[in-house]
Amino acid sequence: MSDLTHHPDKPLINKKSAISLPVRIATVYVVFSLFWIYFSDLLLHSIIYDPDLLIQLQTYKGWAFVLISGGLIYLLTYLDLKARLRVENQLSEQTLRLKQVLNSVSHSIIQYTPDGRITYTNQAARQLYQFSSDALPDNLISICRSDNDFHLLTASLTAQAEKGQYTGQIRLTQKSADNTSFTALIDWSAIIQDKQVTGFIAAITDVSQQQREQQQLDQAALVFDMADEGYMITDARGEILNVNPSFSRITGFTQDQVIGRTPAIMRSGHHDKAFYEALWDQLIRTGHWQGELVNKKADGEDQHIWQKIYALRNQQGIVKKYVAVMYEISNLKQSGIDDLTQLPNLPQLRDRLTTLIPEARQKREFFCIAYIDLDNFQGINDSFGHQLGDQLVQEVARRLVACTGPEDIIARQGGDEFIILGRNLNPQTGSAQFADLLLKTFELPFEIQEQKLFITASIGLCCYPEDGENTDTLLRNADTALFRAKDTGKNNYQFYTRQLTSNAVQKMEVELDLRRAITEAPEELEVFYQPQINLVTGMVSSAEALVRWQHPDGKRIGPDEFIPAAENTGLIIPLGQHVLRQSCLDFLNWQREGLELERICVNVSAVQLLRSSFYEDTQAILQETGIPPEALELEVTETALMKDDETVAHVLAQLQDKGIQIAIDDFGTGYSSLGRLQSLPVDRLKIDRSFMPEDAQAHGDHALITSVLSLASNLNLEVVAEGVETEYQAELLIRNRCQLAQGYLYSPPLPNSAFVEWVRRHTEVMQF
């Protein structure tokens, strides 16, 4: 391992000093020679007249010249080398001190060449990567988790430095000697000598703990903002530091009105001094308090609150903050009747259900609970106003009352949701008949303010005792069944099954595991590639990138399972960045290996376009990897593009202006309007695989294919046919002048190495 390379602006021996010695020696030699020859000859001729003696003295004079000039050369060389040795000793001492300083700093320092050969590591780096002093790595590949990371630290940084960017920062997953992973923040500087990149110096910090803490903070902040309960955080003196949106909804006080003040702003005067003294006494002694408070809302109205207060202490046990969690219980203090419909409200229903269960257990009674949610109710409110919406809720309540029995219980949970407890049902057929009756209630239109409104409902049902034997379980399971009904297209009912709970748990596990994979083990998310064939030449024109998840337990999780989870949680944003970056890097590697593909095609979710700085992120990845913009195609589903949201069109137009190509994926499934299609920034259409005809008898699919190809031709758009599986389908596309095709007829999606090998074999066959 060599010493740390010196700075290019301060070489060990500068160029002047490198050539000064021969110049001085030559100069002294020439001057001395001229003076010696001229004056010695002049002197001898002036005092010696004997020719023989003069010749003899000339010989002695030559010997003297050699001795004197040799002595001068020796003296000059000795003095110069002595000065140079003194400078080199000083530089060696400075280098030693520099190495001692670098070994004493906490930052890990690594110096390496553009091809990844490590030339220096300090003590902190060896400790970070857990390498002993006699087993140091000789190349970056030993500490990089993937070839992609190695490329980013070598070829990618070299390309940036050659463009004039000599410093930067990058975050990568690294591995230590025992193969454990950690997240590294790398501050790098390029070493430039004679205008050439000769190496890099990297200062590396392990930020794994900070990343985990930030994720926890982000999750806590999300819970804080989304919680139905009101949250209030104060310092140790009781001064309010923060409140969440639900606090403002419950109390009427905005965040700006309360921050910097104390909770005394909400005191109603209903509690005396002794009450608050007891509250603080328990809070200080036990670290928590809970109970009912009568507070004053922002409008001056009294409000019943159930409040829990927790003291947050540091490691020394000193209270640093207080967190208060509050629920409004004013409705529970009232009659239990919903004002709008005059039906029982949820607390009243819970009370009745809790009373009914022991009686049903004793009598072996069978009953059902139905959760009813009106479909697309928000659209009615938006179109006709909330007053008409309230009247619709009242009419729904009347119909439900009319269709149920005298012992059934109907309650309004709130908004557009109702809960019905159906009693005296037949255990074999009664539950289905009950569900059918409720669903038929919505078949006829509702006439309100001379408007005929058609509205449907989604219904989730569970039964006692098979689906639960207590109030919380029954209501929760009915709610789970309701979500299933809405997921299956609305206007239907679904009964609870244990599988629904299992599915919900499984969905949550997938989301949590996906978050782990993206943040801690991105190598599990491997990018596969499916070739796109030019139907004119038969050569591979491009490739579509498709992510696959190889779980550590050995199973491969399909994209249909984890992509929706990624979109629901926002994880599609970092996942999409990972896939885009890896695809660009692999494409550049293909180019270097001689694969002549025109572009790489990457799928983009509407969530990415609407909820992230997608344009800026894409530009950054293009700059980071060095891929030309025209070599990248972004595929957006037709459904996402056809939404009347100008944000999507604007972002895509910006990207197209930079040279990136845009394709509509799954074309034919989103009910595109021609006018909308013409206004969008699109270069290519991808026909959905569902429209590919199975055989010559599928006349409808034939018409669809020819219509799409004709439309694309008129709009000057290329067409890619997906899902090509038979020779008949390929011939049909060729006859109709389709430009590109992909599908299992040619190749399934393949890992990178297998894809490269497949393209090479295909190219050889086509060129034969």
VOGU-3710 file (C-alpha; in Angstrom, 3 decimals, decimal comma):
1> msdlthhpdk> 0,000/0,000/0,000  1,789/3,188/-1,127  1,826/6,567/0,577  -0,955/9,036/0,024  -0,386/10,654/-3,363  0,871/14,230/-3,230  -1,191/17,109/-4,519  -0,671/17,676/-8,254  -0,015/21,390/-7,724  2,872/20,668/-5,331
11> plinkksais> 5,169/18,020/-6,868  8,066/16,574/-4,857  10,668/18,187/-7,172  9,329/20,881/-9,462  10,260/21,067/-13,107  12,624/24,014/-12,624  14,662/22,196/-10,014  14,650/19,068/-12,174  16,531/20,848/-15,006  18,510/23,452/-13,015
21> lpvriatvyv> 21,460/21,153/-12,210  22,527/20,316/-15,807  21,959/23,933/-16,850  24,216/25,249/-14,078  26,890/22,662/-14,779  26,829/23,347/-18,522  26,913/27,104/-17,956  29,866/26,971/-15,532  31,664/24,514/-17,794  31,255/26,715/-20,891
31> vfslfwiyfs> 32,225/29,952/-19,131  35,185/28,356/-17,383  36,329/26,702/-20,623  36,181/29,964/-22,583  38,028/31,914/-19,923  40,601/29,146/-19,448  41,326/28,708/-23,127  41,499/32,429/-23,887  43,444/33,735/-20,914  45,719/30,695/-20,489
41> dlllhsiiyd> 46,764/30,849/-24,125  47,217/34,612/-23,895  49,372/34,270/-20,780  51,549/31,456/-22,163  52,202/33,229/-25,441  53,143/36,410/-23,618  55,824/34,782/-21,416  56,987/31,659/-23,314  58,804/31,995/-26,608  60,263/28,489/-26,857
51> pdlliqlqty> 57,925/26,425/-29,123  58,831/23,073/-27,528  58,327/24,371/-24,034  55,079/25,989/-25,112  53,788/22,636/-26,431  54,751/20,915/-23,170  53,005/23,568/-21,098  49,926/23,326/-23,296  49,728/19,639/-22,336  50,029/20,437/-18,637
61> kgwafvlisg> 47,426/23,151/-19,115  44,983/20,545/-20,540  45,557/18,270/-17,542  44,923/21,165/-15,203  41,732/22,050/-17,100  40,402/18,530/-16,705  41,172/18,439/-12,969  39,758/21,884/-12,248  36,605/21,458/-14,387  35,978/17,991/-12,871
71> gliylltyld> 36,299/19,484/-9,402  33,858/22,243/-10,261  31,344/19,753/-11,687  31,669/17,590/-8,559  31,231/20,591/-6,276  28,154/21,843/-8,122  26,604/18,367/-8,256  27,290/17,758/-4,559  25,773/21,058/-3,451  22,677/20,578/-5,637
81> lkarlrvenq> 22,058/16,999/-4,539  22,554/17,987/-0,917  19,880/20,691/-1,256  17,553/18,275/-3,046  18,035/15,616/-0,360  17,194/18,196/2,286  13,935/19,058/0,448  13,021/15,393/0,014  13,661/14,718/3,713  11,388/17,608/4,594
91> lseqtlrlkq> 8,682/16,260/2,270  9,064/12,757/3,748  8,622/14,181/7,235  5,559/16,118/6,063  4,137/12,978/4,412  4,728/10,991/7,600  3,018/13,669/9,674  0,146/13,735/7,156  -0,262/9,962/7,433  -0,218/10,241/11,231
101> vlnsvshsii> -2,902/12,922/11,061  -5,012/10,852/8,653  -4,696/7,809/10,904  -5,852/9,863/13,871  -8,989/11,335/12,261  -12,363/9,645/12,688  -13,237/9,768/8,968  -12,305/6,732/6,921  -9,970/7,733/4,083  -9,363/5,619/0,982
111> qytpdgrity> -7,312/6,572/-2,051  -7,716/4,615/-5,260  -6,982/4,741/-8,969  -9,647/5,192/-11,675  -9,694/1,416/-12,274  -10,441/0,757/-8,595  -6,995/-0,219/-7,305  -6,670/0,940/-3,669  -3,408/2,794/-2,998  -3,979/4,041/0,545
121> tnqaarqlyq> -6,261/3,442/3,527  -6,058/5,084/6,939  -6,601/3,334/10,264  -10,255/4,423/10,478  -10,995/2,881/7,063  -9,416/-0,419/8,062  -11,510/-0,457/11,228  -14,700/0,489/9,362  -14,290/-2,296/6,825  -12,873/-4,672/9,494
131> fssdalpdnl> -9,695/-5,477/7,571  -6,523/-6,293/9,488  -3,336/-4,410/8,620  -1,834/-7,459/6,887  -4,981/-8,307/4,903  -5,905/-5,023/3,291  -8,110/-5,104/0,164  -6,300/-4,243/-3,029  -9,368/-3,249/-5,040  -12,682/-1,463/-4,457
141> isicrsdndf> -14,582/-4,510/-5,700  -13,749/-6,126/-2,330  -15,829/-3,554/-0,447  -18,588/-2,835/-2,988  -21,864/-4,700/-2,663  -22,440/-4,886/-6,426  -20,812/-4,240/-9,800  -23,124/-1,255/-10,105  -21,615/0,350/-6,980  -18,101/-0,361/-8,263
151> hlltasltaq> -18,983/1,336/-11,543  -20,348/4,386/-9,726  -17,104/4,802/-7,761  -14,802/4,336/-10,752  -15,989/4,900/-14,314  -18,891/7,150/-13,343  -16,769/9,437/-11,129  -14,026/9,491/-13,753  -16,550/10,680/-16,347  -17,741/13,430/-13,989
161> aekgqytgqi> -14,179/14,557/-13,230  -13,324/14,690/-16,937  -16,315/17,028/-17,364  -14,938/19,386/-14,697  -16,682/18,132/-11,544  -13,794/17,356/-9,188  -15,666/16,839/-5,921  -18,976/15,344/-4,915  -20,939/13,157/-2,546  -22,537/9,781/-3,071
171> rltqksadnt> -24,447/7,345/-0,842  -23,868/3,627/-1,410  -24,212/0,285/0,336  -20,771/-1,079/1,264  -19,657/-4,394/2,747  -17,032/-5,170/5,362  -14,644/-8,099/5,623  -17,286/-10,299/7,292  -19,719/-9,533/4,404  -22,079/-7,407/6,530
181> sftalidwsa> -23,601/-4,387/4,803  -23,757/-0,766/5,887  -24,791/2,502/4,263  -21,820/4,749/3,478  -21,822/8,487/2,762  -18,807/9,082/0,511  -17,295/12,544/-0,045  -14,917/12,196/-2,987  -12,266/14,380/-4,586  -10,525/13,716/-7,884
191> iiqdkqvtgf> -6,706/13,773/-8,186  -5,695/15,584/-11,373  -2,157/15,467/-12,814  -1,287/16,967/-16,184  -5,017/17,422/-16,824  -5,587/13,671/-16,404  -7,632/11,915/-13,713  -5,092/9,778/-11,858  -7,112/8,800/-8,811  -9,663/9,659/-6,145
201> iaaitdvsqq> -9,626/10,331/-2,430  -12,787/9,236/-0,604  -13,805/10,239/2,926  -16,306/7,619/4,068  -18,818/7,835/6,922  -21,065/5,008/8,113  -24,556/6,565/8,179  -26,517/3,333/8,709  -27,627/4,343/12,191  -28,575/7,857/11,083
211> qreqqqldqa> -30,546/6,361/8,171  -32,443/4,010/10,481  -33,138/6,851/12,894  -34,345/9,058/10,034  -36,667/6,316/8,829  -38,076/5,984/12,341  -38,534/9,746/12,504  -40,267/9,754/9,124  -42,587/6,960/10,205  -43,331/8,709/13,499
221> alvfdmadeg> -44,023/11,959/11,645  -46,417/10,130/9,297  -48,298/8,604/12,234  -48,342/12,008/13,937  -49,858/13,731/10,894  -52,314/10,977/9,921  -53,603/9,980/13,368  -57,285/10,519/14,167  -56,323/11,414/17,743  -55,161/14,915/18,580
231> ymitdargei> -51,488/15,150/19,571  -49,887/18,021/21,482  -46,166/18,171/22,356  -44,818/20,595/24,975  -41,413/21,218/26,506  -40,676/20,595/30,184  -42,112/24,020/31,105  -45,407/23,266/29,344  -44,809/25,516/26,322  -46,435/23,996/23,228
241> lnvnpsfsri> -43,896/22,913/20,593  -46,125/21,190/18,035  -49,638/19,878/17,375  -50,988/17,623/14,633  -53,861/18,331/12,204  -56,326/16,284/14,282  -55,633/18,535/17,282  -56,739/21,523/15,209  -59,790/19,621/13,950  -60,836/18,662/17,499
251> tgftqdqvig> -60,118/21,951/19,298  -60,498/24,516/16,509  -57,102/26,029/17,369  -54,638/26,261/14,484  -51,002/25,372/14,883  -49,940/29,031/14,723  -52,397/29,952/17,463  -50,991/27,536/20,048  -47,257/27,110/19,371  -45,280/29,029/21,970
261> rtpaimrsgh> -48,230/29,168/24,380  -49,313/26,784/27,147  -52,322/24,404/27,302  -53,925/26,950/29,655  -55,281/28,553/26,474  -57,889/25,756/26,451  -58,929/25,951/30,124  -62,695/26,220/30,547  -62,826/26,991/34,277  -64,645/23,726/35,063
271> hdkafyealw> -61,645/22,283/36,959  -60,297/23,829/40,174  -56,729/24,222/41,381  -56,833/20,941/43,336  -57,695/19,028/40,123  -54,621/20,300/38,294  -52,381/19,767/41,331  -53,481/16,125/41,453  -52,921/15,792/37,698  -49,346/17,118/37,917
281> dqlirtghwq> -48,594/15,097/41,029  -49,474/11,832/39,278  -47,728/12,870/36,054  -44,486/13,681/37,884  -44,608/10,536/40,055  -45,629/7,959/37,436  -44,766/9,614/34,125  -48,338/9,458/32,796  -51,897/10,594/33,457  -55,237/9,991/31,799
291> gelvnkkadg> -58,738/11,222/32,432  -61,589/13,420/31,286  -61,132/17,154/30,784  -63,650/19,830/29,933  -61,747/22,204/27,656  -62,697/25,361/25,822  -62,617/25,213/22,007  -61,359/28,088/19,891  -64,912/29,357/19,445  -65,456/29,373/23,229
301> edqhiwqkiy> -67,666/26,263/23,301  -67,095/23,679/26,051  -65,788/20,322/24,885  -65,409/16,974/26,664  -61,989/15,435/26,034  -60,458/12,150/27,131  -56,767/12,919/27,435  -53,618/10,879/28,039  -50,380/12,661/28,991  -46,926/11,058/28,910
311> alrnqqgivk> -43,646/12,440/30,245  -40,598/11,891/28,005  -37,339/11,671/29,966  -33,702/11,592/28,859  -31,169/8,982/29,971  -30,601/10,880/33,223  -34,314/10,678/34,024  -34,923/14,393/33,478  -38,241/15,310/31,840  -37,579/16,927/28,456
321> kyvavmyeis> -41,040/16,906/26,844  -44,688/16,012/27,430  -46,937/14,358/24,857  -50,712/14,637/25,195  -53,104/12,410/23,213  -56,738/13,502/23,141  -60,091/12,125/21,962  -63,327/14,056/21,783  -66,073/12,311/23,793  -68,730/15,031/23,666
331> nlkqsgiddl> -70,996/12,782/21,573  -70,686/10,011/24,126  -71,890/12,419/26,767  -75,052/13,056/24,748  -77,993/10,820/23,824  -76,210/8,475/21,419  -78,436/9,589/18,500  -77,110/10,746/15,137  -78,381/14,289/14,468  -78,782/13,894/10,711
341> tqlpnlpqlr> -80,642/10,566/10,540  -81,938/10,192/14,095  -80,448/6,698/14,099  -78,234/5,385/16,909  -74,625/6,446/16,523  -71,608/4,139/16,757  -71,099/4,400/20,556  -74,789/3,568/21,061  -74,472/0,587/18,706  -71,395/-0,646/20,544
351> drlttlipea> -73,239/-0,437/23,845  -76,211/-2,397/22,460  -73,972/-4,988/20,816  -71,986/-5,467/24,007  -75,257/-6,049/25,876  -76,614/-8,384/23,194  -73,635/-10,767/22,947  -74,058/-12,438/26,390  -77,767/-12,857/25,672  -77,055/-14,369/22,242
361> rqkreffcia> -74,478/-16,710/23,751  -77,024/-17,942/26,302  -79,799/-18,384/23,699  -77,412/-19,702/20,980  -78,664/-16,914/18,717  -77,167/-16,363/15,240  -76,905/-12,782/13,918  -75,006/-10,789/11,278  -73,354/-7,387/11,249  -73,331/-5,507/7,939
371> yidldnfqgi> -71,022/-2,558/7,258  -72,511/-0,444/4,429  -70,554/2,207/2,527  -72,124/4,270/-0,280  -70,108/4,066/-3,506  -68,791/7,324/-4,997  -70,683/9,429/-2,484  -68,006/12,122/-2,608  -68,798/12,670/-6,292  -72,418/13,533/-5,406
381> ndsfghqlgd> -71,264/16,005/-2,773  -68,867/17,598/-5,257  -71,472/17,763/-8,031  -74,636/18,766/-6,157  -73,400/20,153/-2,847  -73,334/18,883/0,726  -76,941/19,816/1,408  -78,209/17,400/-1,223  -75,679/14,849/0,023  -77,122/15,087/3,539
391> qlvqevarrl> -80,622/14,574/2,148  -79,420/11,500/0,278  -78,001/10,061/3,536  -81,384/10,647/5,184  -83,210/8,854/2,342  -80,801/5,916/2,542  -81,476/5,695/6,286  -85,228/5,596/5,673  -84,929/2,767/3,116  -82,699/0,734/5,421
401> vactgpedii> -85,161/1,142/8,273  -87,988/0,052/5,970  -86,251/-3,133/4,831  -85,182/-4,396/8,252  -87,064/-6,087/11,068  -88,208/-4,561/14,362  -85,438/-6,245/16,373  -82,661/-5,297/13,962  -80,411/-2,416/14,950  -79,410/0,265/12,421
411> arqggdefii> -76,727/2,854/13,226  -74,934/5,555/11,298  -71,207/5,463/11,860  -70,695/8,797/10,162  -70,333/10,247/6,681  -71,811/7,761/4,222  -71,383/4,622/6,370  -74,074/2,604/8,138  -73,935/-0,476/10,347  -76,859/-2,906/10,602
421> lgrnlnpqtg> -77,193/-5,721/13,101  -79,556/-8,309/11,602  -81,217/-10,647/14,100  -83,471/-13,739/13,959  -81,660/-15,085/10,888  -81,533/-18,687/9,698  -77,964/-19,966/10,334  -77,923/-21,801/6,960  -79,464/-19,287/4,520  -80,341/-16,207/6,517
431> saqfadlllk> -77,048/-14,347/6,130  -77,092/-14,474/2,298  -80,783/-13,475/2,192  -80,010/-10,603/4,561  -77,141/-9,419/2,331  -79,261/-9,684/-0,855  -82,030/-7,660/0,774  -79,637/-4,857/1,725  -78,052/-4,714/-1,736  -81,462/-4,607/-3,495
441> tfelpfeiqe> -82,358/-1,575/-1,382  -80,162/0,504/-3,709  -81,560/-0,742/-7,036  -84,169/2,021/-7,409  -83,093/5,662/-7,831  -83,365/8,200/-5,006  -85,460/11,266/-5,901  -84,072/14,364/-4,155  -84,695/17,989/-5,144  -86,203/16,802/-8,444
451> qklfitasig> -83,025/14,875/-9,152  -82,977/11,148/-9,792  -79,828/9,800/-8,202  -78,601/6,268/-8,753  -76,183/5,137/-6,090  -74,836/1,717/-5,150  -73,308/0,366/-1,976  -70,471/-1,903/-0,895  -71,334/-4,191/2,013  -69,100/-6,207/4,317
461> lccypedgen> -70,647/-8,800/6,612  -69,578/-11,018/9,475  -71,605/-13,419/11,612  -71,808/-14,255/15,294  -70,414/-16,501/16,713  -68,238/-17,951/13,903  -66,507/-14,649/12,984  -66,088/-13,262/16,489  -67,478/-13,354/20,007  -66,919/-9,776/21,176
471> tdtllrnadt> -67,838/-6,303/19,957  -64,390/-5,170/18,768  -63,692/-8,363/16,808  -67,077/-8,394/15,079  -66,900/-4,746/14,028  -63,312/-5,098/12,878  -64,061/-8,202/10,801  -67,112/-6,607/9,187  -64,940/-3,618/8,292  -62,334/-5,967/6,766
481> alfrakdtgk> -65,039/-7,585/4,635  -66,179/-4,105/3,520  -62,711/-3,296/2,216  -62,786/-6,539/0,272  -66,133/-5,568/-1,276  -64,765/-2,205/-2,392  -61,613/-3,819/-3,804  -63,682/-6,224/-5,917  -65,456/-3,491/-7,852  -68,033/-2,049/-5,424
491> nnyqfytrql> -71,823/-2,625/-5,698  -71,477/-6,052/-4,074  -71,270/-7,721/-0,690  -68,545/-9,877/0,806  -68,602/-12,096/3,880  -65,677/-12,122/6,250  -63,292/-15,058/6,053  -60,160/-15,722/8,037  -58,296/-15,462/4,758  -59,172/-11,760/4,576
501> tsnavqkmev> -57,362/-11,101/7,846  -54,532/-13,296/6,666  -54,374/-11,322/3,401  -54,348/-8,023/5,275  -51,527/-9,256/7,508  -49,671/-10,598/4,488  -50,077/-7,271/2,685  -48,635/-5,417/5,671  -45,749/-7,904/5,896  -44,984/-7,371/2,198
511> eldlrraite> -44,946/-3,597/2,698  -42,623/-3,816/5,714  -40,336/-6,322/4,008  -40,235/-4,245/0,841  -39,191/-1,199/2,869  -36,371/-3,290/4,363  -35,234/-4,509/0,941  -35,196/-1,014/-0,587  -33,366/0,660/2,301  -31,074/-2,127/3,512
521> apeelevfyq> -30,695/-4,762/0,768  -31,406/-3,259/-2,693  -29,502/-6,159/-4,277  -32,604/-8,302/-3,619  -34,458/-6,199/-6,205  -32,898/-7,443/-9,429  -33,589/-5,895/-12,824  -34,508/-8,351/-15,600  -34,615/-7,443/-19,289  -36,930/-8,557/-22,109
531> pqinlvtgmv> -35,736/-7,861/-25,675  -37,760/-5,855/-28,168  -37,312/-7,080/-31,737  -37,245/-4,902/-34,842  -39,724/-6,716/-37,099  -38,076/-5,310/-40,241  -34,484/-6,400/-39,531  -35,082/-9,114/-36,943  -32,376/-7,586/-34,725  -32,725/-6,640/-31,068
541> ssaealvrwq> -33,637/-2,958/-31,015  -34,149/-2,271/-27,323  -35,022/-3,874/-23,998  -37,660/-3,348/-21,333  -36,461/-3,296/-17,710  -38,613/-5,360/-15,322  -37,823/-5,570/-11,613  -37,934/-8,904/-9,775  -37,679/-9,429/-6,007  -35,521/-12,324/-4,848
551> hpdgkrigpd> -36,470/-12,683/-1,187  -33,756/-13,898/1,251  -35,899/-16,922/2,134  -35,408/-18,184/-1,426  -38,787/-17,351/-2,955  -39,227/-14,911/-5,827  -42,023/-12,392/-5,199  -43,890/-11,344/-8,332  -44,295/-7,688/-9,305  -48,094/-8,050/-9,192
561> efipaaentg> -47,689/-8,546/-5,446  -45,107/-5,943/-4,450  -45,568/-3,138/-7,008  -49,079/-2,232/-5,699  -47,658/-2,277/-2,163  -44,856/0,030/-3,299  -47,340/2,437/-4,889  -49,635/2,446/-1,842  -46,766/3,275/0,533  -44,773/5,648/-1,689
571> liiplgqhvl> -41,878/3,161/-1,791  -42,298/3,130/-5,574  -40,282/6,370/-5,621  -36,971/4,962/-4,236  -37,675/1,631/-5,987  -38,159/3,427/-9,304  -34,906/5,348/-8,823  -33,076/2,087/-8,126  -34,447/0,427/-11,277  -33,771/3,487/-13,456
581> rqscldflnw> -30,186/3,853/-12,232  -29,415/0,133/-12,622  -30,990/0,009/-16,088  -28,912/2,962/-17,295  -25,697/1,438/-15,948  -26,433/-1,944/-17,529  -27,221/-0,279/-20,864  -23,838/1,479/-20,822  -22,135/-1,837/-20,049  -23,911/-3,381/-23,067
591> qregleleri> -22,559/-0,595/-25,250  -19,028/-1,193/-24,008  -19,410/-4,928/-24,674  -20,475/-4,293/-28,268  -24,246/-4,807/-28,009  -25,804/-2,341/-30,439  -29,123/-1,617/-28,727  -30,793/1,715/-29,396  -32,391/2,316/-26,007  -33,447/0,963/-22,631
601> cvnvsavqll> -37,151/1,143/-21,669  -38,105/1,737/-18,016  -41,624/1,685/-16,543  -42,756/4,734/-14,565  -45,673/4,828/-12,124  -48,153/7,680/-11,941  -47,212/7,938/-8,261  -43,645/8,805/-9,260  -44,823/11,498/-11,652  -47,277/13,075/-9,202
611> rssfyedtqa> -45,598/12,677/-5,825  -41,874/13,155/-6,385  -39,402/15,479/-8,076  -39,266/12,974/-10,920  -37,850/15,343/-13,550  -34,965/16,430/-11,309  -34,306/12,866/-10,134  -34,170/11,576/-13,703  -31,803/14,356/-14,774  -29,534/13,551/-11,824
621> ilqetgippe> -29,409/9,842/-12,740  -28,620/10,676/-16,383  -25,760/12,904/-15,245  -24,554/10,365/-12,696  -24,480/7,422/-15,104  -23,552/9,304/-18,274  -26,228/7,674/-20,454  -27,391/9,824/-23,411  -30,997/11,037/-22,942  -32,035/9,687/-26,351
631> alelevteta> -31,045/6,175/-25,195  -33,716/6,205/-22,470  -37,422/5,505/-22,960  -39,932/5,952/-20,135  -43,092/3,840/-20,294  -46,216/5,276/-18,639  -49,503/3,357/-18,503  -52,369/4,645/-20,600  -54,529/4,959/-17,471  -52,027/7,327/-15,853
641> lmkddetvah> -51,668/9,412/-19,005  -55,379/9,719/-19,667  -56,103/11,239/-16,269  -56,957/14,878/-16,652  -53,922/15,918/-14,671  -51,643/18,410/-16,383  -48,843/17,611/-13,936  -48,147/14,287/-15,658  -48,198/15,795/-19,149  -45,993/18,704/-18,070
651> vlaqlqdkgi> -43,325/16,474/-16,503  -43,265/14,175/-19,532  -43,019/17,155/-21,886  -40,010/18,433/-19,945  -38,326/15,036/-20,204  -39,114/14,759/-23,913  -37,580/18,202/-24,469  -34,341/16,815/-23,007  -34,337/14,014/-25,597  -35,902/11,243/-23,509
661> qiaiddfgtg> -38,494/9,180/-25,388  -42,000/8,542/-24,007  -44,153/5,450/-24,624  -47,758/4,698/-23,658  -47,798/1,268/-22,029  -50,811/-1,120/-22,074  -52,379/0,925/-24,874  -56,023/0,017/-25,430  -56,938/-0,501/-21,772  -57,417/3,128/-20,723
671> ysslgrlqsl> -60,174/4,336/-23,062  -58,027/7,054/-24,625  -59,627/9,947/-26,413  -57,981/10,865/-29,699  -57,877/14,540/-28,749  -56,156/13,765/-25,466  -53,711/11,427/-27,201  -52,706/14,063/-29,757  -51,948/16,596/-27,016  -49,602/14,325/-25,059
681> pvdrlkidrs> -45,821/14,085/-25,456  -45,651/10,547/-26,893  -43,181/8,821/-29,238  -44,408/5,237/-29,133  -47,490/3,086/-28,373  -47,333/-0,360/-26,747  -50,326/-2,560/-27,603  -51,559/-4,419/-24,549  -51,030/-8,195/-24,689  -54,762/-8,809/-24,130
691> fmpedaqahg> -55,463/-7,632/-27,708  -53,133/-10,130/-29,383  -55,305/-12,607/-31,386  -54,854/-16,274/-30,531  -55,492/-17,446/-34,090  -57,084/-16,487/-37,395  -60,575/-16,924/-35,930  -60,232/-13,966/-33,504  -61,727/-11,412/-35,906  -62,380/-8,801/-33,216
701> dhalitsvls> -58,755/-8,782/-32,077  -57,632/-8,580/-35,724  -59,676/-5,426/-36,144  -58,268/-3,926/-32,954  -54,665/-4,579/-33,990  -55,090/-3,114/-37,468  -56,985/-0,096/-36,081  -54,263/0,705/-33,545  -51,517/0,350/-36,148  -53,417/2,610/-38,539
711> lasnlnlevv> -53,997/5,192/-35,802  -50,320/5,158/-34,830  -49,241/5,539/-38,445  -51,473/8,604/-38,878  -50,009/10,119/-35,702  -46,416/9,288/-36,765  -45,958/7,019/-33,745  -44,071/3,729/-33,602  -45,872/0,670/-32,213  -44,529/-2,057/-29,922
721> aegveteyqa> -46,672/-5,215/-29,649  -46,479/-6,899/-26,238  -47,226/-10,526/-25,430  -46,207/-12,026/-28,784  -46,159/-15,785/-28,189  -46,810/-17,455/-31,568  -45,415/-17,288/-35,086  -48,925/-16,474/-36,324  -49,030/-13,335/-34,153  -45,591/-12,242/-35,374
731> ellirnrcql> -46,566/-12,739/-39,031  -49,784/-10,768/-38,494  -47,803/-7,865/-37,032  -45,277/-7,925/-39,880  -48,059/-7,903/-42,510  -49,585/-4,857/-40,836  -46,208/-3,076/-40,661  -45,812/-3,076/-36,911  -42,305/-1,885/-36,095  -41,419/-3,688/-32,829
741> aqgylysppl> -42,504/-6,733/-30,823  -41,657/-8,437/-27,564  -42,887/-11,594/-25,897  -42,103/-15,182/-25,011  -41,884/-16,110/-28,700  -38,507/-14,385/-28,615  -37,461/-14,490/-24,953  -38,855/-14,198/-21,430  -37,432/-11,491/-19,141  -33,852/-12,475/-18,267
751> pnsafvewvr> -31,252/-11,462/-15,674  -28,605/-9,103/-17,011  -25,898/-11,691/-17,720  -28,328/-14,109/-19,380  -29,820/-11,255/-21,433  -26,390/-10,244/-22,753  -25,652/-13,842/-23,766  -29,073/-14,183/-25,447  -28,575/-10,989/-27,489  -25,157/-12,183/-28,657
761> rhtevmqf> -26,506/-15,555/-29,788  -29,517/-13,931/-31,494  -27,265/-11,444/-33,306  -24,986/-14,233/-34,538  -27,980/-16,190/-35,839  -29,439/-13,139/-37,631  -26,059/-12,253/-39,194  -25,353/-15,804/-40,354
//
